Structures are given as C-alpha cells and as structure tokens.
Amino acid sequence: MAQYRVLQGIDYPPNKRAEAGQVVSDLPPQSIKWLVESGIIEDASKPAKKIEEPVVEESKEEPKAEPVVEAKEEEAFDPNAEDIDGDGFLQDGTPHQRPVEEK
C-alpha cells in the first residue's frame, strides 16, 4: 500500500488525525490526488522536501541621537528694546520678537 508523508496536520475519516511529518497509509483513495496537488501530503517514497530556513537580515545600526544641547536661558522681555538692525522688528530671534511700533 502507498505511503504518504503529511506536510500539514489533517483530519480524515474515520475520526483520524495525522500531524505534519507523520507517514500514513490509510488515507481515503479519493482524497489522495487533491491532497497531493494542494501540497498537504507527499509521496513518502520520494525524499522529503527540505524546509528552507528563513533568511534573517542583519539589523542595521540605528542612527545615534544627537546629544541634547542645554537650552540657553531665554532672553528676558525688554520693553525698551531698540531696532538696532533696522529690519522693523524688536528682539529678533527670541520669543519676544515683535514689530516696531510707530510713535
């Protein structure tokens, strides 16, 4: 009687179970063709298919974070600031930057 290697666990009549790797000879004859075509079983007289190991790529080194630079002490609000560079703004580049008010 022909023997078949089970590649995926299957239940088959009457109330039987075969796990992957088992060799069985009592499968229903009408099911053998589609089980082979589906890759669920294979002929045990042939060498077992080699299971390919997944290729694991080496992890790339993560970029290193830039060192944290201490924030400079914020410039204080200067109510008497002057537009020294003449661009129309007072306290340029600070959170207190504002347009020059016409007097």
Secondary structure, DSSP 4 states (H G I P E B T S, - for coil): ---EEESS-EEETTTEEE-TT-EES---HHHHHHHHHTTSEEETTSPPPPPPPPP-PPPPPPPPPPPPPPPPPPPPP-TT---SS-SSEESTTSTT-EEPPP-
